[in-house]
């Protein structure tokens, strides 16, 4: 009888361990000073399987190749360009010069805006804590509610375009109203282990479906009669500088997230269609590369590495080039511009590793720099 009870106890313990689930909290997410290196494999469709729902799943993404690589720098909003526009943000992400502002709390990561586009209301980027089976919906939330007037609108909508939109009732665009509403459904639908070139980790799979409903309304008038009329639900493609918007969009995304303290939280990300077909490849976490955007490496020459007193930067094109050096906490150390070549003085730079981003209209590159 004792042997039977012991066997049942062992079986129970083994079963519990096999089905134990991780929980991802705000402490597992990125914070100020973190750097995430993200690679993209543009041709993974034949080797990558989205997998199934449920617990104890395995995903083998070990064959992913780096088609391109970039870095995300997480910094404090204090001292950034748009600091004053985001008084409630406690985290900022620098993605190759584009700044996104967030507020990280124990209940979620909320995005407040991008660059000088401040959202009308913060929107939930990740619900927290993440556990298997979590289901939550955020929205509908009004993200953008902007009014456009003045010469820019008149230039974008000349009289001929306004006449076409209004069926000949008007020839001048006076005001444009943009309203964008987001609703996002989150579901932690699977858990298990994932293997990427970086290693094997316990994970949760987060599926999100984001519905974006956008509306563009334009008030037009006739310069002769003075009669005005509203034209509702105008296609965004009618205004050139709004062409990247769409009136209604649905985005399906899978993210594999870990609580492992040795890596940042996001292991891999895939955007799919409604039938789970991969659309734009697989984004996955990788180690710090020696360079970024391999296709652009012939444009720039950076030497010596390691460097001691000076760093030489050379460009094969005549355009103005910008360089920015960051420490591994995401702090901007040096910034300047040059044409063709320059010498960067490192005498006041502490020994250690840095990231140097060089960009021009022809391309960009980021190299890991070691100062000795």
VOPAGU-2260 file (C-alpha; in pm, 1 decimal, decimal comma):
REM VOPAGU-2260
SITE   aa  ch    i         X         Y         Z
SITE  UNK   A    0       0,0       0,0       0,0
SITE  UNK   A    1     287,7     236,5      85,7
SITE  UNK   A    2     452,8     160,5    -248,0
SITE  UNK   A    3     127,6     237,6    -429,6
SITE  UNK   A    4      89,9     571,4    -247,0
SITE  UNK   A    5     454,0     655,8    -318,3
SITE  UNK   A    6     406,3     575,6    -687,4
SITE  UNK   A    7      92,8     788,4    -701,4
SITE  UNK   A    8     276,7    1074,5    -529,3
SITE  UNK   A    9     564,7    1056,3    -776,2
SITE  UNK   A   10     319,1    1043,2   -1065,7
SITE  UNK   A   11     134,1    1345,6    -927,1
SITE  UNK   A   12     456,1    1545,1    -881,6
SITE  UNK   A   13     577,1    1453,3   -1230,3
SITE  UNK   A   14     242,0    1545,4   -1384,9
SITE  UNK   A   15     235,8    1878,3   -1200,2
SITE  UNK   A   16     590,7    1963,7   -1309,6
SITE  UNK   A   17     515,5    1874,9   -1670,8
SITE  UNK   A   18     220,0    2108,8   -1674,4
SITE  UNK   A   19     369,6    2389,5   -1463,9
SITE  UNK   A   20     324,9    2726,0   -1632,5
SITE  UNK   A   21     537,3    3036,4   -1622,8
SITE  UNK   A   22     400,0    3379,7   -1537,8
SITE  UNK   A   23     542,2    3690,4   -1705,3
SITE  UNK   A   24     520,0    4008,7   -1497,7
SITE  UNK   A   25     632,2    4366,2   -1544,9
SITE  UNK   A   26     961,9    4271,9   -1378,1
SITE  UNK   A   27    1034,5    4042,9   -1675,4
SITE  UNK   A   28     975,4    4320,2   -1930,3
SITE  UNK   A   29    1233,2    4565,0   -2055,6
SITE  UNK   A   30    1325,2    4871,0   -1853,7
SITE  UNK   A   31    1540,8    5179,4   -1888,0
SITE  UNK   A   32    1889,7    5082,3   -2005,4
SITE  UNK   A   33    1795,1    4760,2   -2185,5
SITE  UNK   A   34    1895,3    4688,8   -2545,4
SITE  UNK   A   35    1718,8    4425,9   -2758,2
SITE  UNK   A   36    1882,6    4302,7   -3076,4
SITE  UNK   A   37    1619,1    4188,0   -3324,7
SITE  UNK   A   38    1688,1    3989,5   -3638,4
SITE  UNK   A   39    1445,2    3918,2   -3921,3
SITE  UNK   A   40    1431,7    3608,7   -4140,0
SITE  UNK   A   41    1250,3    3708,2   -4458,2
SITE  UNK   A   42    1214,0    3354,9   -4598,6
SITE  UNK   A   43    1099,7    3124,5   -4317,1
SITE  UNK   A   44     766,8    2999,8   -4451,4
SITE  UNK   A   45     889,3    2652,6   -4551,0
SITE  UNK   A   46    1067,9    2579,0   -4221,5
SITE  UNK   A   47     861,7    2755,5   -3954,3
SITE  UNK   A   48     539,2    2621,3   -3808,1
SITE  UNK   A   49     314,4    2845,4   -3600,5
SITE  UNK   A   50     219,8    2540,2   -3393,6
SITE  UNK   A   51     -85,8    2446,7   -3191,8
SITE  UNK   A   52    -270,8    2585,8   -2893,2
SITE  UNK   A   53    -244,3    2424,9   -2549,9
SITE  UNK   A   54      19,9    2351,4   -2289,0
SITE  UNK   A   55     350,7    2163,9   -2325,3
SITE  UNK   A   56     399,3    2272,8   -2686,1
SITE  UNK   A   57     740,4    2294,0   -2852,4
SITE  UNK   A   58     855,3    2534,0   -3122,3
SITE  UNK   A   59    1180,5    2474,7   -3305,7
SITE  UNK   A   60    1288,5    2799,7   -3471,9
SITE  UNK   A   61    1657,8    2708,2   -3457,0
SITE  UNK   A   62    1695,3    2725,9   -3836,4
SITE  UNK   A   63    1612,6    3096,7   -3856,7
SITE  UNK   A   64    1866,1    3304,3   -4048,0
SITE  UNK   A   65    1942,1    3674,3   -4007,7
SITE  UNK   A   66    1831,1    3855,0   -4323,5
SITE  UNK   A   67    1868,3    4185,9   -4136,7
SITE  UNK   A   68    1932,2    4292,0   -3779,5
SITE  UNK   A   69    1847,5    4599,9   -3575,6
SITE  UNK   A   70    1846,9    4716,3   -3218,3
SITE  UNK   A   71    1584,7    4864,0   -2986,9
SITE  UNK   A   72    1716,0    5098,3   -2717,9
SITE  UNK   A   73    1501,1    5146,2   -2406,7
SITE  UNK   A   74    1572,9    5477,8   -2241,6
SITE  UNK   A   75    1419,0    5722,2   -1997,7
SITE  UNK   A   76    1173,0    5972,0   -2148,4
SITE  UNK   A   77    1355,9    6242,7   -1952,1
SITE  UNK   A   78    1584,3    6434,8   -2183,7
SITE  UNK   A   79    1429,5    6304,2   -2505,6
SITE  UNK   A   80    1300,1    6529,2   -2782,5
SITE  UNK   A   81     931,9    6496,0   -2693,0
SITE  UNK   A   82     966,3    6461,4   -2314,8
SITE  UNK   A   83     724,0    6743,4   -2234,1
SITE  UNK   A   84     446,7    6587,1   -2442,7
SITE  UNK   A   85     449,2    6263,4   -2239,1
SITE  UNK   A   86     436,2    6354,8   -1867,1
SITE  UNK   A   87     292,1    6012,7   -1773,4
SITE  UNK   A   88     542,9    5797,9   -1962,4
SITE  UNK   A   89     815,9    5613,8   -1771,1
SITE  UNK   A   90     980,0    5431,8   -2063,8
SITE  UNK   A   91    1086,6    5531,7   -2415,1
SITE  UNK   A   92    1190,9    5303,7   -2701,6
SITE  UNK   A   93    1436,8    5433,0   -2961,1
SITE  UNK   A   94    1394,1    5235,2   -3282,6
SITE  UNK   A   95    1653,3    5380,1   -3521,1
SITE  UNK   A   96    1557,3    5735,7   -3425,2
SITE  UNK   A   97    1181,2    5682,1   -3391,1
SITE  UNK   A   98    1072,3    5736,2   -3030,5
SITE  UNK   A   99     778,1    5548,4   -2877,9
SITE  UNK   A  100     658,0    5643,2   -2530,5
SITE  UNK   A  101     515,7    5393,6   -2278,7
SITE  UNK   A  102     396,0    5365,2   -1922,2
SITE  UNK   A  103     491,1    5030,5   -1768,2
SITE  UNK   A  104     282,2    4918,9   -1470,6
SITE  UNK   A  105     204,4    4591,7   -1294,8
SITE  UNK   A  106    -117,9    4563,4   -1499,9
SITE  UNK   A  107      22,4    4632,4   -1844,6
SITE  UNK   A  108     247,9    4817,2   -2083,6
SITE  UNK   A  109      57,8    5113,3   -2229,0
SITE  UNK   A  110     171,6    5311,0   -2533,3
SITE  UNK   A  111     109,5    5686,1   -2517,6
SITE  UNK   A  112     234,2    5793,2   -2859,7
SITE  UNK   A  113     509,0    5793,5   -3120,8
SITE  UNK   A  114     735,9    6094,8   -3170,2
SITE  UNK   A  115     513,5    6405,7   -3166,5
SITE  UNK   A  116     194,5    6206,3   -3235,2
SITE  UNK   A  117      43,2    6190,2   -2887,1
SITE  UNK   A  118    -242,5    5943,5   -2865,7
SITE  UNK   A  119    -576,5    6078,0   -2752,5
SITE  UNK   A  120    -590,8    5791,7   -2501,4
SITE  UNK   A  121    -316,0    5544,3   -2401,0
SITE  UNK   A  122    -367,3    5199,8   -2549,1
SITE  UNK   A  123    -275,3    4861,6   -2401,2
SITE  UNK   A  124      35,5    4721,1   -2570,8
SITE  UNK   A  125      74,5    4415,9   -2345,1
SITE  UNK   A  126    -158,4    4303,8   -2065,5
SITE  UNK   A  127      18,4    4197,2   -1745,1
SITE  UNK   A  128      73,9    3961,1   -1581,5
SITE  UNK   A  129      71,3    3706,4   -1864,2
SITE  UNK   A  130     -41,8    3355,8   -1773,8
SITE  UNK   A  131    -164,8    3066,0   -1984,1
SITE  UNK   A  132    -533,9    3103,9   -2065,9
SITE  UNK   A  133    -544,1    3481,1   -2016,4
SITE  UNK   A  134    -805,9    3646,4   -2236,8
SITE  UNK   A  135    -857,6    4021,6   -2239,2
SITE  UNK   A  136    -995,0    4281,6   -2479,1
SITE  UNK   A  137    -884,7    4644,4   -2485,3
SITE  UNK   A  138   -1105,6    4901,3   -2650,8
SITE  UNK   A  139   -1254,6    5043,6   -2849,2
SITE  UNK   A  140   -1018,1    5329,9   -2765,9
SITE  UNK   A  141    -988,6    5658,0   -2952,4
SITE  UNK   A  142    -619,6    5682,4   -3041,3
SITE  UNK   A  143    -602,0    5980,9   -3274,1
SITE  UNK   A  144    -850,9    6264,8   -3307,9
SITE  UNK   A  145    -679,3    6533,3   -3516,2
SITE  UNK   A  146    -792,7    6840,3   -3707,8
SITE  UNK   A  147    -600,7    6948,2   -4018,7
SITE  UNK   A  148    -647,5    7293,7   -4169,7
SITE  UNK   A  149    -444,3    7553,8   -4353,0
SITE  UNK   A  150    -211,7    7555,7   -4655,2
SITE  UNK   A  151    -100,5    7193,5   -4616,6
SITE  UNK   A  152    -455,4    7069,3   -4659,1
SITE  UNK   A  153    -517,1    7300,7   -4954,5
SITE  UNK   A  154    -197,5    7178,0   -5119,0
SITE  UNK   A  155    -290,1    6813,2   -5063,6
SITE  UNK   A  156    -645,1    6861,4   -5192,7
SITE  UNK   A  157    -644,9    7095,1   -5492,3
SITE  UNK   A  158    -978,0    7224,7   -5630,9
SITE  UNK   A  159   -1001,3    6950,9   -5893,9
SITE  UNK   A  160    -974,2    6677,2   -5630,0
SITE  UNK   A  161   -1228,0    6847,4   -5403,2
SITE  UNK   A  162   -1468,5    6882,5   -5694,3
SITE  UNK   A  163   -1439,8    6510,4   -5765,4
SITE  UNK   A  164   -1490,6    6413,9   -5398,8
SITE  UNK   A  165   -1794,2    6640,7   -5362,8
SITE  UNK   A  166   -1949,8    6556,4   -5700,9
SITE  UNK   A  167   -1905,0    6916,0   -5812,6
SITE  UNK   A  168   -2062,8    7074,8   -5501,9
SITE  UNK   A  169   -1741,1    7232,6   -5371,2
SITE  UNK   A  170   -1391,3    7329,7   -5480,6
SITE  UNK   A  171   -1205,6    7404,5   -5155,5
SITE  UNK   A  172   -1110,6    7184,7   -4859,9
SITE  UNK   A  173   -1140,8    7378,9   -4535,2
SITE  UNK   A  174   -1102,4    7121,0   -4259,1
SITE  UNK   A  175   -1011,9    6753,1   -4231,3
SITE  UNK   A  176   -1098,4    6543,9   -3925,6
SITE  UNK   A  177    -906,1    6222,4   -3861,0
SITE  UNK   A  178   -1041,0    5971,2   -3610,9
SITE  UNK   A  179    -865,1    5639,2   -3543,2
SITE  UNK   A  180   -1013,0    5384,3   -3302,7
SITE  UNK   A  181    -833,2    5067,0   -3189,4
SITE  UNK   A  182    -966,5    4747,4   -3036,8
SITE  UNK   A  183    -724,9    4466,3   -2948,4
SITE  UNK   A  184    -806,6    4114,0   -2834,5
SITE  UNK   A  185    -528,8    3935,3   -2640,4
SITE  UNK   A  186    -515,9    3559,6   -2579,3
SITE  UNK   A  187    -235,2    3356,0   -2421,6
SITE  UNK   A  188    -328,3    3043,0   -2612,4
SITE  UNK   A  189     -22,0    2819,1   -2572,5
SITE  UNK   A  190     278,8    2750,5   -2351,5
SITE  UNK   A  191     585,0    2528,9   -2360,5
SITE  UNK   A  192     940,9    2567,4   -2488,0
SITE  UNK   A  193    1087,1    2752,1   -2785,2
SITE  UNK   A  194    1426,4    2709,8   -2947,2
SITE  UNK   A  195    1578,5    2996,6   -3145,1
SITE  UNK   A  196    1944,6    3043,6   -3244,2
SITE  UNK   A  197    1988,6    3219,8   -2907,4
SITE  UNK   A  198    1888,2    2907,8   -2708,3
SITE  UNK   A  199    1589,9    2719,8   -2563,6
SITE  UNK   A  200    1347,9    2892,3   -2326,7
SITE  UNK   A  201    1019,3    2838,3   -2143,4
SITE  UNK   A  202     756,8    3054,5   -2309,5
SITE  UNK   A  203     400,8    3171,8   -2332,9
SITE  UNK   A  204     249,1    3235,0   -2675,5
SITE  UNK   A  205      46,5    3554,0   -2696,6
SITE  UNK   A  206    -196,4    3592,4   -2984,9
SITE  UNK   A  207    -331,0    3940,5   -3052,2
SITE  UNK   A  208    -586,5    4064,0   -3301,7
SITE  UNK   A  209    -591,9    4439,4   -3353,1
SITE  UNK   A  210    -884,5    4606,5   -3526,0
SITE  UNK   A  211    -821,9    4960,5   -3647,3
SITE  UNK   A  212   -1120,7    5162,3   -3763,0
SITE  UNK   A  213   -1022,9    5493,1   -3917,3
SITE  UNK   A  214   -1239,8    5770,4   -4050,2
SITE  UNK   A  215   -1148,2    6075,5   -4255,2
SITE  UNK   A  216   -1413,3    6347,0   -4284,3
SITE  UNK   A  217   -1352,1    6662,8   -4488,3
SITE  UNK   A  218   -1550,2    6986,3   -4478,7
SITE  UNK   A  219   -1550,5    7144,3   -4825,1
SITE  UNK   A  220   -1695,7    7470,5   -4950,8
SITE  UNK   A  221   -1763,0    7646,8   -5277,4
SITE  UNK   A  222   -1568,1    7971,8   -5322,8
SITE  UNK   A  223   -1848,2    8128,9   -5529,3
SITE  UNK   A  224   -2164,5    8035,1   -5341,8
SITE  UNK   A  225   -2002,0    7996,2   -5001,0
SITE  UNK   A  226   -2207,9    7681,3   -4942,4
SITE  UNK   A  227   -2024,0    7412,1   -4745,3
SITE  UNK   A  228   -2073,2    7039,7   -4702,4
SITE  UNK   A  229   -1918,8    6753,3   -4506,4
SITE  UNK   A  230   -1783,3    6457,8   -4703,3
SITE  UNK   A  231   -1761,8    6159,3   -4470,0
SITE  UNK   A  232   -1548,8    5845,1   -4486,9
SITE  UNK   A  233   -1309,8    5979,0   -4748,1
SITE  UNK   A  234   -1038,5    5726,4   -4851,1
SITE  UNK   A  235    -709,1    5817,7   -4685,9
SITE  UNK   A  236    -538,4    5763,4   -5021,1
SITE  UNK   A  237    -706,2    6086,4   -5136,5
SITE  UNK   A  238    -455,3    6285,6   -4932,1
SITE  UNK   A  239     -94,1    6202,5   -5025,9
SITE  UNK   A  240      60,8    6254,2   -4681,0
SITE  UNK   A  241    -206,5    6029,1   -4526,7
SITE  UNK   A  242    -166,9    5752,9   -4783,5
SITE  UNK   A  243      -9,2    5513,3   -4530,8
SITE  UNK   A  244    -337,7    5501,9   -4337,0
SITE  UNK   A  245    -620,6    5267,6   -4422,1
SITE  UNK   A  246    -984,7    5311,4   -4329,6
SITE  UNK   A  247   -1018,5    4962,8   -4176,8
SITE  UNK   A  248    -745,1    4713,6   -4092,5
SITE  UNK   A  249    -711,3    4390,4   -3895,7
SITE  UNK   A  250    -371,0    4267,4   -3779,0
SITE  UNK   A  251    -307,4    3913,8   -3652,6
SITE  UNK   A  252      10,9    3859,3   -3453,6
SITE  UNK   A  253     180,1    3583,7   -3250,7
SITE  UNK   A  254     446,4    3661,4   -2991,7
SITE  UNK   A  255     654,1    3415,5   -2790,3
SITE  UNK   A  256     739,2    3566,2   -2450,7
SITE  UNK   A  257     963,9    3434,6   -2173,2
SITE  UNK   A  258    1030,5    3512,1   -1807,7
SITE  UNK   A  259    1394,4    3407,2   -1839,8
SITE  UNK   A  260    1609,6    3678,7   -1680,6
SITE  UNK   A  261    1903,2    3608,2   -1913,1
SITE  UNK   A  262    1719,3    3753,0   -2214,1
SITE  UNK   A  263    1465,5    4023,3   -2284,0
SITE  UNK   A  264    1102,1    3914,0   -2273,9
SITE  UNK   A  265    1023,9    3886,8   -2648,9
SITE  UNK   A  266    1181,0    3583,7   -2819,1
SITE  UNK   A  267     998,5    3589,9   -3153,0
SITE  UNK   A  268     716,9    3766,2   -3334,4
SITE  UNK   A  269     519,9    3674,2   -3645,7
SITE  UNK   A  270     247,4    3867,8   -3825,7
SITE  UNK   A  271       5,9    3640,6   -4010,7
SITE  UNK   A  272    -315,1    3661,0   -4209,4
SITE  UNK   A  273    -650,8    3530,8   -4088,6
SITE  UNK   A  274    -549,1    3178,2   -4197,1
SITE  UNK   A  275    -218,2    3191,4   -4002,9
SITE  UNK   A  276      -4,0    3228,6   -4314,8
SITE  UNK   A  277     318,6    3418,3   -4243,1
SITE  UNK   A  278     318,3    3761,1   -4407,7
SITE  UNK   A  279     649,6    3940,1   -4349,6
SITE  UNK   A  280     887,7    3680,0   -4214,7
SITE  UNK   A  281     988,4    3611,2   -3855,5
SITE  UNK   A  282    1137,8    3862,8   -3613,9
SITE  UNK   A  283    1346,1    3703,0   -3339,1
SITE  UNK   A  284    1587,3    3802,6   -3067,1
SITE  UNK   A  285    1956,6    3762,2   -3131,9
SITE  UNK   A  286    2291,5    3858,4   -2985,0
SITE  UNK   A  287    2469,1    4190,1   -3040,9
SITE  UNK   A  288    2588,6    4189,4   -3403,6
SITE  UNK   A  289    2912,0    4334,5   -3533,0
SITE  UNK   A  290    2709,6    4524,1   -3789,1
SITE  UNK   A  291    2347,6    4585,8   -3884,9
SITE  UNK   A  292    2193,3    4598,8   -4231,3
SITE  UNK   A  293    2454,6    4389,7   -4408,0
SITE  UNK   A  294    2343,3    4520,8   -4747,6
SITE  UNK   A  295    2470,0    4866,5   -4647,0
SITE  UNK   A  296    2809,7    4768,1   -4507,6
SITE  UNK   A  297    2993,4    4859,9   -4830,8
SITE  UNK   A  298    2873,5    5220,4   -4800,4
SITE  UNK   A  299    3067,3    5280,1   -4477,6
SITE  UNK   A  300    3413,8    5203,5   -4346,3
SITE  UNK   A  301    3475,3    5216,8   -3970,7
SITE  UNK   A  302    3821,8    5157,9   -3818,9
SITE  UNK   A  303    4007,9    5065,7   -3606,0
SITE  UNK   A  304    3801,7    4824,5   -3396,9
SITE  UNK   A  305    3894,5    4799,7   -3111,8
SITE  UNK   A  306    3972,5    5171,5   -3091,1
SITE  UNK   A  307    4176,5    5365,8   -2837,2
SITE  UNK   A  308    4201,5    5737,9   -2901,6
SITE  UNK   A  309    4025,2    5796,4   -3233,8
SITE  UNK   A  310    3771,1    5626,9   -3459,5
SITE  UNK   A  311    3776,0    5686,6   -3833,6
SITE  UNK   A  312    3445,9    5700,2   -4022,7
SITE  UNK   A  313    3435,7    5696,3   -4401,8
SITE  UNK   A  314    3144,8    5705,4   -4647,5
SITE  UNK   A  315    3155,1    5617,5   -5016,2
SITE  UNK   A  316    2887,4    5876,4   -5102,1
SITE  UNK   A  317    2883,0    6255,7   -5083,3
SITE  UNK   A  318    2561,5    6293,4   -4883,1
SITE  UNK   A  319    2558,0    6434,3   -4531,9
SITE  UNK   A  320    2596,8    6146,4   -4287,4
SITE  UNK   A  321    2490,0    6136,4   -3922,5
SITE  UNK   A  322    2658,8    5928,4   -3656,8
SITE  UNK   A  323    2529,5    5852,1   -3306,7
SITE  UNK   A  324    2713,5    5653,2   -3041,4
SITE  UNK   A  325    2516,8    5488,2   -2759,3
SITE  UNK   A  326    2630,7    5302,3   -2451,9
SITE  UNK   A  327    2470,7    4964,1   -2384,4
SITE  UNK   A  328    2220,6    5132,9   -2152,1
SITE  UNK   A  329    2079,4    5321,9   -2448,6
SITE  UNK   A  330    2228,7    5659,0   -2350,4
SITE  UNK   A  331    2340,9    5883,9   -2635,4
SITE  UNK   A  332    2713,8    5952,0   -2587,1
SITE  UNK   A  333    2816,8    6127,1   -2909,4
SITE  UNK   A  334    2632,0    6272,6   -3208,1
SITE  UNK   A  335    2746,6    6468,9   -3512,4
SITE  UNK   A  336    2735,2    6488,8   -3893,3
SITE  UNK   A  337    3004,0    6464,9   -4160,3
SITE  UNK   A  338    3056,1    6437,9   -4534,3
SITE  UNK   A  339    3282,5    6167,4   -4681,0
SITE  UNK   A  340    3499,2    6115,5   -4369,9
SITE  UNK   A  341    3564,2    6226,1   -4013,1
SITE  UNK   A  342    3770,5    6134,1   -3708,7
SITE  UNK   A  343    3586,5    6081,9   -3378,7
SITE  UNK   A  344    3779,5    6177,6   -3065,0
SITE  UNK   A  345    3746,5    5904,4   -2801,1
SITE  UNK   A  346    3976,1    6053,5   -2536,2
SITE  UNK   A  347    3684,1    6140,2   -2308,2
SITE  UNK   A  348    3501,3    5810,4   -2361,9
SITE  UNK   A  349    3524,9    5545,2   -2090,4
SITE  UNK   A  350    3660,2    5203,3   -2184,3
SITE  UNK   A  351    3389,0    4955,7   -2278,5
SITE  UNK   A  352    3146,2    4851,8   -2551,5
SITE  UNK   A  353    2923,6    5091,1   -2746,2
SITE  UNK   A  354    2684,7    5092,5   -3041,2
SITE  UNK   A  355    2764,6    5327,8   -3329,1
SITE  UNK   A  356    2483,0    5407,0   -3571,2
SITE  UNK   A  357    2570,6    5575,8   -3900,0
SITE  UNK   A  358    2291,1    5678,6   -4133,9
SITE  UNK   A  359    2240,3    5861,1   -4460,4
SITE  UNK   A  360    1959,1    5867,3   -4713,6
SITE  UNK   A  361    2127,8    5576,1   -4892,9
SITE  UNK   A  362    2123,0    5344,6   -4592,4
SITE  UNK   A  363    2236,8    5288,5   -4236,3
SITE  UNK   A  364    2464,2    5063,4   -4037,7
SITE  UNK   A  365    2518,5    4994,4   -3669,3
SITE  UNK   A  366    2844,2    4848,2   -3542,7
SITE  UNK   A  367    2949,7    4734,6   -3200,8
SITE  UNK   A  368    3247,6    4949,5   -3101,9
SITE  UNK   A  369    3500,4    4854,0   -2834,8
SITE  UNK   A  370    3699,5    5134,9   -2672,0
SITE  UNK   A  371    4019,1    5016,5   -2502,5
